[in-house]
Amino acid sequence: MKMVCSIAGGIVTLVALTVLNSATFLFFYQPQTPKCLKK
């Protein structure tokens, strides 16, 4: 069970980091993005 929990925790951490990176990327590069590309 400990193995499964650690794997799940690692996946959650990876997802959280990916979401944070995506949010940061979008936040900083939004001004350069043309309005027509936004949906």
N, CA, C and O atoms as a GROMACS GRO file, in nm:
protein
  156
    1MET      N    1   0.084  -0.121   0.000
    1MET     CA    2   0.000   0.000   0.000
    1MET      C    3   0.088   0.126   0.000
    1MET      O    4   0.056   0.225  -0.066
    2LYS      N    5   0.198   0.122   0.075
    2LYS     CA    6   0.286   0.239   0.082
    2LYS      C    7   0.339   0.274  -0.057
    2LYS      O    8   0.352   0.392  -0.092
    3MET      N    9   0.371   0.171  -0.135
    3MET     CA   10   0.423   0.194  -0.270
    3MET      C   11   0.320   0.270  -0.353
    3MET      O   12   0.352   0.368  -0.420
    4VAL      N   13   0.195   0.224  -0.348
    4VAL     CA   14   0.088   0.287  -0.426
    4VAL      C   15   0.069   0.432  -0.381
    4VAL      O   16   0.051   0.521  -0.464
    5CYS      N   17   0.072   0.454  -0.251
    5CYS     CA   18   0.052   0.589  -0.197
    5CYS      C   19   0.164   0.683  -0.243
    5CYS      O   20   0.138   0.798  -0.280
    6SER      N   21   0.287   0.634  -0.242
    6SER     CA   22   0.399   0.719  -0.282
    6SER      C   23   0.391   0.751  -0.430
    6SER      O   24   0.420   0.863  -0.472
    7ILE      N   25   0.351   0.651  -0.511
    7ILE     CA   26   0.336   0.674  -0.656
    7ILE      C   27   0.226   0.776  -0.682
    7ILE      O   28   0.244   0.867  -0.762
    8ALA      N   29   0.114   0.760  -0.613
    8ALA     CA   30   0.002   0.853  -0.630
    8ALA      C   31   0.045   0.994  -0.588
    8ALA      O   32   0.011   1.092  -0.654
    9GLY      N   33   0.118   1.003  -0.478
    9GLY     CA   34   0.166   1.133  -0.432
    9GLY      C   35   0.260   1.197  -0.533
    9GLY      O   36   0.254   1.318  -0.557
   10GLY      N   37   0.346   1.115  -0.594
   10GLY     CA   38   0.438   1.166  -0.696
   10GLY      C   39   0.362   1.218  -0.817
   10GLY      O   40   0.396   1.324  -0.871
   11ILE      N   41   0.259   1.144  -0.860
   11ILE     CA   42   0.179   1.186  -0.975
   11ILE      C   43   0.108   1.317  -0.944
   11ILE      O   44   0.106   1.408  -1.027
   12VAL      N   45   0.050   1.327  -0.825
   12VAL     CA   46  -0.020   1.450  -0.785
   12VAL      C   47   0.077   1.567  -0.784
   12VAL      O   48   0.043   1.677  -0.829
   13THR      N   49   0.198   1.544  -0.733
   13THR     CA   50   0.299   1.650  -0.729
   13THR      C   51   0.336   1.694  -0.870
   13THR      O   52   0.346   1.813  -0.897
   14LEU      N   53   0.356   1.596  -0.960
   14LEU     CA   54   0.390   1.628  -1.099
   14LEU      C   55   0.280   1.709  -1.164
   14LEU      O   56   0.307   1.808  -1.233
   15VAL      N   57   0.156   1.667  -1.144
   15VAL     CA   58   0.042   1.738  -1.203
   15VAL      C   59   0.035   1.880  -1.149
   15VAL      O   60   0.013   1.975  -1.225
   16ALA      N   61   0.053   1.894  -1.018
   16ALA     CA   62   0.047   2.027  -0.956
   16ALA      C   63   0.156   2.118  -1.014
   16ALA      O   64   0.131   2.234  -1.044
   17LEU      N   65   0.278   2.064  -1.028
   17LEU     CA   66   0.388   2.143  -1.084
   17LEU      C   67   0.358   2.182  -1.228
   17LEU      O   68   0.385   2.294  -1.270
   18THR      N   69   0.303   2.087  -1.305
   18THR     CA   70   0.271   2.114  -1.445
   18THR      C   71   0.167   2.224  -1.456
   18THR      O   72   0.179   2.314  -1.539
   19VAL      N   73   0.064   2.217  -1.371
   19VAL     CA   74  -0.041   2.319  -1.372
   19VAL      C   75   0.016   2.456  -1.335
   19VAL      O   76  -0.017   2.557  -1.396
   20LEU      N   77   0.103   2.458  -1.234
   20LEU     CA   78   0.164   2.584  -1.191
   20LEU      C   79   0.250   2.642  -1.303
   20LEU      O   80   0.245   2.762  -1.330
   21ASN      N   81   0.328   2.556  -1.368
   21ASN     CA   82   0.414   2.602  -1.477
   21ASN      C   83   0.329   2.656  -1.592
   21ASN      O   84   0.362   2.759  -1.650
   22SER      N   85   0.220   2.585  -1.624
   22SER     CA   86   0.132   2.629  -1.733
   22SER      C   87   0.069   2.763  -1.699
   22SER      O   88   0.062   2.852  -1.784
   23ALA      N   89   0.023   2.778  -1.575
   23ALA     CA   90  -0.040   2.902  -1.533
   23ALA      C   91   0.061   3.018  -1.539
   23ALA      O   92   0.028   3.127  -1.585
   24THR      N   93   0.182   2.992  -1.494
   24THR     CA   94   0.286   3.095  -1.498
   24THR      C   95   0.318   3.132  -1.641
   24THR      O   96   0.331   3.250  -1.674
   25PHE      N   97   0.332   3.032  -1.727
   25PHE     CA   98   0.363   3.054  -1.868
   25PHE      C   99   0.255   3.138  -1.933
   25PHE      O  100   0.284   3.235  -2.003
   26LEU      N  101   0.128   3.099  -1.911
   26LEU     CA  102   0.016   3.172  -1.970
   26LEU      C  103   0.010   3.315  -1.916
   26LEU      O  104  -0.016   3.410  -1.989
   27PHE      N  105   0.036   3.328  -1.786
   27PHE     CA  106   0.028   3.460  -1.722
   27PHE      C  107   0.132   3.556  -1.782
   27PHE      O  108   0.102   3.673  -1.807
   28PHE      N  109   0.254   3.504  -1.803
   28PHE     CA  110   0.361   3.591  -1.852
   28PHE      C  111   0.355   3.614  -2.002
   28PHE      O  112   0.396   3.720  -2.050
   29TYR      N  113   0.303   3.516  -2.078
   29TYR     CA  114   0.305   3.528  -2.223
   29TYR      C  115   0.172   3.575  -2.281
   29TYR      O  116   0.158   3.590  -2.402
   30GLN      N  117   0.073   3.597  -2.193
   30GLN     CA  118  -0.058   3.641  -2.238
   30GLN      C  119  -0.052   3.775  -2.314
   30GLN      O  120  -0.115   3.787  -2.420
   31PRO      N  121   0.021   3.875  -2.265
   31PRO     CA  122   0.026   4.005  -2.334
   31PRO      C  123   0.074   3.993  -2.478
   31PRO      O  124   0.031   4.070  -2.564
   32GLN      N  125   0.164   3.897  -2.506
   32GLN     CA  126   0.217   3.882  -2.641
   32GLN      C  127   0.125   3.800  -2.730
   32GLN      O  128   0.144   3.796  -2.852
   33THR      N  129   0.025   3.734  -2.669
   33THR     CA  130  -0.064   3.647  -2.746
   33THR      C  131  -0.172   3.730  -2.816
   33THR      O  132  -0.240   3.809  -2.751
   34PRO      N  133  -0.187   3.713  -2.947
   34PRO     CA  134  -0.293   3.783  -3.020
   34PRO      C  135  -0.430   3.748  -2.965
   34PRO      O  136  -0.454   3.634  -2.924
   35LYS      N  137  -0.520   3.845  -2.963
   35LYS     CA  138  -0.653   3.824  -2.906
   35LYS      C  139  -0.730   3.717  -2.984
   35LYS      O  140  -0.812   3.646  -2.926
   36CYS      N  141  -0.704   3.706  -3.115
   36CYS     CA  142  -0.783   3.613  -3.197
   36CYS      C  143  -0.753   3.467  -3.160
   36CYS      O  144  -0.834   3.379  -3.188
   37LEU      N  145  -0.635   3.442  -3.098
   37LEU     CA  146  -0.600   3.304  -3.062
   37LEU      C  147  -0.669   3.259  -2.936
   37LEU      O  148  -0.682   3.139  -2.911
   38LYS      N  149  -0.715   3.355  -2.854
   38LYS     CA  150  -0.783   3.319  -2.729
   38LYS      C  151  -0.923   3.269  -2.756
   38LYS      O  152  -0.991   3.317  -2.847
   39LYS      N  153  -0.966   3.172  -2.676
   39LYS     CA  154  -1.101   3.118  -2.694
   39LYS      C  155  -1.178   3.132  -2.565
   39LYS      O  156  -1.295   3.093  -2.558
   0.00000   0.00000   0.00000
